[in-house]
Amino acid sequence: MSNSPIKSNQRNKTKVAIIGSGNIGTDLMIKVLRSSKTLAMAAMVGIDPESDGLARAKSMGVAITHDGIDGLVNLPEFAEIKIVFDATSAGAHKHHNKVLQAHGKQVIDLTPAAIGPYTVPVVNLEDILQEGNSQGNVNMVTCGGQATIPMVAAVSQHLSVHYAEIIASISSKSAGPGTRANIDEFTQTTACAIEQVGGASRGKAIIVLNPAEPPVMMRDTVFVFSELPENKDLSEADIQASVEEMVAKVQSYVPGYRLKQKVQFERFEKDNPLLIPGYGQFTGLKSSVFLEVEGAAHYLPAYAGNLDIMTSAALGTAERIAQSMVSGKFQQAGKG
């Protein structure tokens, strides 16, 4: 019997597995199967034999197991898998990563566990690859981080950022059990990445699960408080241009990512300093960025932009790592 069309088209691609058959894992699987020119789905892993994600994977010709990480290791396809995505929870990821590192797999972490370096593709992926700093594991921060950290970085390219605060609002219907289990880690991990990747001295993250009906699209608000520019007009124009340029970069893999309006600027001089609770009073420039993220509706409807930006960022990261593996410029976990 000949191989299925999916398998025959994937022979020369880098084989990947996904742990987590929920909303994020299923959306990511569909993206790999439909659009990736360099990755091949080898296995989908879950713990619920009745999950929709496992059923869809099986119907698409992907090997499945409902026995978790142990089931993955025991699959005959495991030996050829180079990259493993983990879309479970921060707690579960620690165990998964330990097992996968022992087998020399490159891990892309879609939980807030943050074992590997925070990775926002348009901001720092190339630096991570050039420095060989993946540690066998890269962390995709959070959906809110992927949407907002590029905006913080856009400002920090021009001015020193004292403080950045982001509010990510998503539809309750787009938040599955894994997302809900990770809420505390979401705020902590996103805040740290705002600082380490975005370039802010201090970062804060807030997530809102909106139960509105009909479901609302993902909205993100980014407040960036920086030093006062010497030249008001020039610096504000530079920041607006930098933000628009960064938006265009994110749109290259998330077409539904967009600014809702022009960046809003507010200056705080010595006679009217800004009070940031817990930090004190500061003079500086406040840049407010308002975003909307419409999903590609590969799995959940278009309101679930939080799924799309997370899985698209992870897919782009994996494809870039796979290219580096093929070229021999990337050192895989457990080797060298």
C-alpha positions in Angstrom: 0.0 0.0 0.0 1.4 3.4 -0.9 2.1 6.1 1.7 -0.6 8.7 2.3 -0.3 12.1 0.6 0.6 13.8 3.8 3.5 11.4 4.5 4.8 11.4 1.0 5.0 15.2 1.0 6.9 15.3 4.3 9.9 13.1 3.6 12.4 15.9 3.2 11.1 18.0 6.0 12.2 18.3 9.6 9.9 16.0 11.7 8.1 17.6 14.7 5.8 16.5 17.5 3.3 18.4 19.5 2.6 17.7 23.2 -0.9 19.0 24.1 -4.0 18.3 22.1 -6.0 21.3 23.3 -6.7 24.6 21.5 -3.1 25.7 21.1 -1.7 22.4 20.1 -4.5 21.6 17.6 -4.2 25.0 16.0 -0.5 24.6 15.7 -0.8 21.1 14.1 -3.2 22.5 11.5 -0.7 25.3 10.7 2.2 22.8 10.3 0.1 20.5 8.0 -1.3 23.3 5.9 1.4 25.8 5.5 4.8 24.7 6.6 7.3 24.1 3.8 10.0 22.8 6.1 8.3 21.0 9.0 6.4 17.6 9.0 4.0 16.5 11.6 5.2 13.2 13.0 3.1 12.9 16.2 0.4 14.5 18.3 0.5 13.8 22.0 -2.3 14.1 24.6 -3.7 12.6 27.8 -7.4 12.5 26.9 -8.2 9.8 24.4 -11.4 11.6 23.6 -9.9 15.0 22.8 -10.8 16.7 19.5 -7.1 17.4 18.8 -6.2 13.7 18.8 -9.2 12.8 16.7 -8.3 15.5 14.1 -4.7 14.4 14.1 -5.6 10.7 13.5 -8.0 11.8 10.7 -5.1 13.7 9.0 -2.7 10.7 9.1 -0.6 11.9 12.1 0.6 9.3 14.7 -1.1 9.8 18.0 -0.8 8.8 21.6 -2.9 9.6 24.7 -0.2 8.4 27.1 1.6 11.7 27.4 5.3 12.1 27.2 5.9 8.3 27.9 3.6 7.5 24.9 5.6 9.9 22.7 9.0 8.3 23.6 7.5 4.8 22.8 6.2 5.8 19.4 8.3 4.3 16.5 8.3 7.8 15.0 10.1 9.3 18.0 13.6 8.5 16.8 13.2 10.7 13.7 11.6 13.7 15.5 14.0 16.7 15.8 11.7 19.4 17.3 9.0 19.0 19.9 6.5 21.7 20.7 5.0 21.7 24.3 1.6 23.3 24.6 0.6 21.9 28.0 1.2 23.7 31.3 4.2 25.3 32.9 4.3 22.6 35.6 4.0 19.7 33.1 6.6 21.2 30.9 9.4 20.9 33.4 9.1 17.1 33.3 8.6 17.0 29.6 11.7 19.0 29.0 13.8 16.8 31.2 12.8 13.7 29.3 13.2 15.4 25.9 16.6 16.9 26.6 17.8 13.4 27.6 16.9 12.3 24.1 18.6 15.2 22.4 15.4 16.9 21.1 15.0 20.6 20.5 12.1 21.9 22.5 9.9 24.8 21.7 8.0 25.7 24.9 4.5 27.3 24.5 3.9 27.4 28.2 5.1 30.1 30.6 7.7 27.7 32.2 10.5 29.8 30.8 13.3 27.2 31.1 14.9 28.4 27.9 15.4 32.0 26.7 12.4 34.1 26.1 11.9 34.2 22.3 9.9 36.8 20.3 10.8 36.1 16.7 10.8 39.6 15.3 12.8 40.9 18.2 15.5 38.4 19.3 15.3 35.0 17.5 18.3 35.7 15.3 20.4 36.8 18.3 19.5 33.5 20.0 20.5 31.5 17.0 23.8 33.4 16.4 24.8 33.1 20.1 23.9 29.4 20.2 21.9 30.2 23.3 18.9 27.9 22.8 20.0 25.5 25.6 17.9 22.9 23.7 14.8 24.8 24.7 13.3 28.2 23.6 10.3 29.7 25.4 7.6 31.5 23.4 6.6 33.6 26.4 2.8 34.0 26.1 0.2 35.1 23.6 0.1 38.5 25.3 3.9 38.7 25.2 4.1 37.9 21.5 1.6 40.6 20.8 3.0 43.4 23.0 6.7 42.9 23.5 7.5 44.0 19.9 5.9 47.3 20.7 8.0 47.8 23.8 11.1 46.9 21.7 10.0 49.4 19.0 10.2 52.2 21.6 13.3 51.0 23.4 15.2 51.1 20.1 15.1 54.9 20.4 14.7 55.8 24.1 15.5 54.2 27.4 12.3 52.6 28.7 11.8 53.0 32.5 8.5 51.0 32.7 6.2 49.1 30.4 2.8 47.7 31.2 0.6 45.5 29.0 -3.0 44.5 29.2 -4.0 41.5 27.1 -7.8 41.0 26.7 -9.0 37.7 25.2 -12.3 36.0 24.8 -13.1 33.5 27.5 -14.0 31.0 24.8 -10.5 31.1 23.4 -8.9 30.1 26.7 -8.8 26.4 27.2 -7.9 24.5 30.4 -4.1 24.8 29.8 -4.3 28.6 29.4 -6.5 28.9 32.5 -4.1 26.8 34.5 -1.2 29.1 33.5 -2.7 32.4 34.5 -0.3 33.2 37.4 2.7 32.1 35.3 1.4 34.2 32.4 1.7 37.4 34.3 5.1 36.6 35.7 6.6 35.3 32.5 5.3 38.1 30.4 6.5 40.8 32.8 10.0 39.3 32.8 10.1 39.1 29.1 9.0 42.7 28.8 12.2 43.5 30.6 14.6 41.0 29.1 13.4 41.1 25.5 11.5 44.3 25.3 14.2 46.4 26.9 12.2 47.9 29.8 13.7 48.4 33.2 10.5 47.3 34.8 7.6 45.3 33.3 4.0 44.5 34.3 1.5 42.2 32.6 -2.3 41.9 33.1 -4.6 39.4 31.4 -8.3 39.8 31.0 -10.6 36.8 30.1 -13.7 38.5 28.6 -16.9 36.5 28.8 -18.8 38.8 26.4 -21.1 37.3 23.8 -20.6 37.3 21.0 -16.9 36.6 21.7 -14.6 39.6 21.4 -11.4 39.7 19.4 -8.1 39.8 21.1 -7.2 43.4 22.1 -3.9 44.5 23.6 -3.0 47.8 25.3 0.7 48.7 25.7 1.9 51.6 27.9 5.6 52.4 27.5 7.1 55.0 29.8 10.5 56.2 28.5 13.0 59.0 29.0 12.0 62.4 27.6 13.3 62.8 24.1 15.5 65.9 23.4 13.6 66.7 20.2 9.9 66.2 20.7 8.7 66.1 17.1 11.6 64.0 15.8 11.5 61.4 18.5 7.7 61.0 18.5 7.8 60.6 14.7 10.6 58.0 15.1 8.6 56.0 17.6 5.5 56.0 15.4 7.6 54.8 12.5 9.4 52.2 14.6 6.0 50.9 15.9 4.6 50.7 12.3 7.7 48.9 11.1 7.5 46.4 13.9 3.8 45.8 13.2 4.6 45.1 9.6 7.2 42.5 10.7 4.6 40.7 13.0 2.1 40.9 10.1 4.4 38.8 8.0 3.3 35.7 10.0 0.1 37.1 11.7 -1.8 39.0 9.0 -4.6 39.9 11.5 -2.2 41.8 13.8 -2.9 45.6 13.5 -2.8 49.0 15.1 -6.2 50.3 16.1 -5.0 53.9 16.0 -1.9 56.1 15.9 0.4 55.9 18.9 -0.7 58.3 21.6 2.0 60.4 23.3 2.0 62.2 26.6 4.9 64.1 28.2 5.5 64.3 31.9 7.9 67.1 32.9 9.3 68.1 36.3 6.2 70.1 37.1 3.8 67.2 36.4 5.7 63.9 37.0 3.9 60.6 36.5 3.2 58.5 39.6 3.7 54.8 39.0 2.4 52.9 42.1 5.1 50.9 43.8 7.9 52.6 41.8 7.6 56.3 42.5 7.4 59.6 40.4 9.1 60.0 37.1 9.5 62.4 34.3 9.4 61.0 30.8 7.3 60.2 27.7 4.3 57.9 27.8 3.6 56.1 24.5 0.3 54.2 24.4 -0.2 51.6 21.7 -3.5 49.9 21.0 -3.6 46.6 19.1 -6.1 44.1 17.8 -5.2 40.5 16.8 -7.6 38.7 14.5 -7.0 35.0 14.1 -6.7 33.0 10.9 -9.5 30.7 12.1 -7.5 27.5 11.4 -9.1 25.9 14.5 -11.1 28.3 16.6 -13.0 31.3 15.0 -11.2 34.5 14.1 -11.8 36.1 17.5 -9.1 33.8 18.9 -6.2 35.9 17.9 -4.4 34.8 21.0 -4.1 31.3 19.5 -2.9 32.6 16.2 -0.2 34.9 17.4 1.2 32.2 19.7 1.2 29.3 17.3 2.4 31.4 14.4 5.3 32.7 16.4 6.1 29.1 17.5 5.8 27.8 13.9 8.1 30.6 12.6 10.7 29.9 15.3 10.7 26.2 14.6 11.1 26.7 10.8 14.0 29.0 11.4 15.6 26.5 13.8 15.0 23.7 11.3 16.8 25.8 8.6 19.8 26.2 10.9 19.8 22.5 11.6 19.9 21.7 7.9 22.7 24.2 7.3 24.7 22.8 10.2 24.7 26.2 12.0 22.5 25.1 14.8 23.7 22.8 17.6 20.9 20.5 18.7 20.3 19.7 22.4 22.5 17.0 23.8 25.1 17.2 21.1 28.5 18.8 20.8 
